[in-house]
Amino acid sequence: MVTACVCVCVAGQSLGYGFVNYVRQDDAERAINQLNGLRLQNKTIKVRVRGK
């Protein structure tokens, strides 16, 4: 379950990253394992634990 999701923007323009908080650590680990490296609209998604 997601507790918070924030997209980082300046003057209404996305900077291309955001933050997601999960209730359970295993949900976060699953998101990292399933989404990291996924291609989306010619971009590669990078998913990791914040600060690492």
C-alpha positions in Angstrom: 0.0 0.0 0.0 1.3 3.5 -0.9 1.2 6.1 1.8 2.5 9.1 -0.2 3.5 9.8 -3.8 5.1 13.1 -4.9 6.2 14.2 -8.4 8.9 16.9 -8.3 8.1 19.9 -10.4 9.4 23.5 -10.9 7.1 26.1 -12.4 4.7 23.4 -13.5 7.3 21.4 -15.3 8.2 17.9 -14.1 11.9 17.4 -13.3 11.4 13.7 -14.2 11.5 12.1 -10.8 9.4 11.6 -7.7 9.1 9.8 -4.4 6.8 7.0 -3.2 6.4 5.8 0.4 5.1 2.4 1.2 3.6 1.0 4.4 5.4 -2.3 4.1 9.0 -2.8 3.1 8.2 -5.9 1.0 5.9 -3.7 -1.2 8.8 -1.3 -1.8 11.1 -4.2 -2.6 8.6 -5.6 -5.1 8.2 -2.2 -6.8 12.0 -2.0 -7.1 12.3 -5.5 -8.5 9.4 -5.1 -11.0 9.9 -1.5 -12.2 13.6 -0.8 -12.1 15.0 -0.8 -15.7 11.5 -0.7 -17.3 11.3 1.3 -20.5 8.5 3.9 -20.6 8.1 6.4 -23.5 11.8 6.0 -24.6 13.0 6.5 -21.0 14.4 3.9 -18.6 12.8 4.0 -15.1 15.2 3.9 -12.2 13.7 2.7 -8.9 15.7 2.5 -5.7 15.6 3.1 -2.0 16.0 6.8 -1.3 19.6 7.8 -0.3 21.2 4.7 -1.9 
